[in-house]
Amino acid sequence: MTDPKGEYVGDFAFGEKHGRGTYDSRNGFRYEGTYSNGQRDGVGTIYNSDNTIFYKGEIDRNLPHGKGSSYVSGTEVKSTWVEGIDYKELAGK
């Protein structure tokens, strides 16, 4: 399925992205993982435009949420995320 922002290849249910799939955006970012009712939801990996991993872990309603790892210059930083924000940032640490 192609839309103005990119291309999705994967499972569908009732006309929505649902199950496992991959979305390649026109600006070079990529998501591989699970979808629920058209949204990234479950577990997945978000790649930067240079194909390095930005985030790998739990996703809820299109945002990192729960346990996951971000990657800075190839170094893994494990954390807990809340609605797309690293919990350490929310806690001021």
Disulfide bonds with the S-S distance in Angstrom:
none
